[in-house]
Amino acid sequence: MAGTLNKVMLIGHTGDEVKMHYFEGGGCIGRFPLATNEDYVNKTTGEKVSNTEWHNIVVRNKAAEICEKYLSKGDKVYIEGRIKTRKWQDDKGMDRYSTEIQCLEFTFLTPKDQSGSQTSNVPQQSQNSESPKPKPQPSANQVQEEEEDDLPF
């Protein structure tokens, strides 16, 4: 294979609310932990074993604002992105490393009636006004009709 690939696909539960950081140029970043679980039975003891792996998710700009608005702690979400390792020095001058998942795409999997969050069809947000209740989402049939209208034939 001539090229390389850095792609991650995760389905897990958020471990905390999205923490936002805003920049002077108008951009922003959102960060939140995501837990994935692995369950199996130990062949020698017959004991059920459960392992949880924590992933640091990083979302940028409009996607970060959507995640902040609609994701809550414990929500199930599909994340697609790439692995990025950052290096910095701590107060004592020691090199420290952090591995993050740079989120490129996401889909909310927790039904909106089970949490305060929305499903994958997130309505567009207006930057001027925030309404206290979310706008109704288009049904699957409406989305399909709109997609069919865009066809060139």
MOKA-V186875 format. One record per pair of residues at least 12 apart in sequence whose C-alpha atoms are under 7 Angstrom apart, sorted by the first residue. I is the first residue (numbers start at 1). J is the second residue. D is the distance in whole Angstrom. If there is no record, write none. Layout:
i/j/d
I/J/D
I/J/D
//
This chain:
i/j/d
6/82/5
6/83/7
7/81/6
7/82/5
8/80/6
8/81/5
8/82/5
8/83/7
9/79/6
9/80/5
9/81/7
10/78/6
10/79/5
10/80/6
11/36/7
11/77/6
11/78/4
11/79/6
12/34/6
12/35/5
12/36/5
12/76/5
12/77/6
12/78/7
13/34/6
13/35/5
13/36/7
13/74/5
13/75/5
13/76/4
13/77/6
14/32/7
14/33/6
14/34/5
14/35/6
14/73/5
14/74/5
14/75/6
14/76/7
15/33/5
15/34/6
15/35/6
15/73/6
15/74/6
16/32/6
16/33/6
16/73/5
17/32/6
17/72/6
17/73/5
18/30/6
18/31/6
18/32/5
18/67/7
18/68/5
19/31/5
19/32/6
27/61/5
28/60/6
28/61/5
29/58/7
29/59/6
29/60/5
29/61/6
29/64/6
30/58/6
30/59/5
30/60/6
30/64/5
31/57/6
31/58/5
31/59/6
32/56/6
32/57/5
32/58/7
33/54/6
33/55/6
33/56/5
33/57/6
34/54/6
34/55/5
34/56/6
34/57/7
35/52/6
35/53/6
35/54/5
35/55/6
36/52/6
36/53/5
36/54/7
37/50/7
37/51/6
37/52/4
37/53/6
38/50/6
38/51/5
38/52/6
39/51/6
55/100/7
56/100/5
56/101/6
57/100/6
57/101/5
57/102/6
57/103/7
58/100/7
58/101/6
58/102/5
58/103/6
59/102/6
59/103/5
70/116/7
70/117/4
70/118/6
71/117/5
72/116/7
72/117/6
75/110/6
76/108/7
76/109/5
76/110/5
77/106/7
77/107/6
77/108/5
77/109/5
78/106/5
78/107/5
78/108/6
78/109/7
79/103/6
79/105/6
79/106/5
79/107/7
80/103/6
80/104/6
80/105/5
80/106/6
81/101/6
81/102/5
81/103/4
81/104/5
81/105/7
82/101/6
82/102/5
82/103/7
83/99/7
83/100/6
83/101/5
83/102/6
84/99/6
84/100/5
84/101/6
84/102/7
85/97/7
85/98/6
85/99/4
85/100/6
86/98/5
86/99/6
107/120/5
108/120/5
121/137/7
123/135/7
123/137/6
//
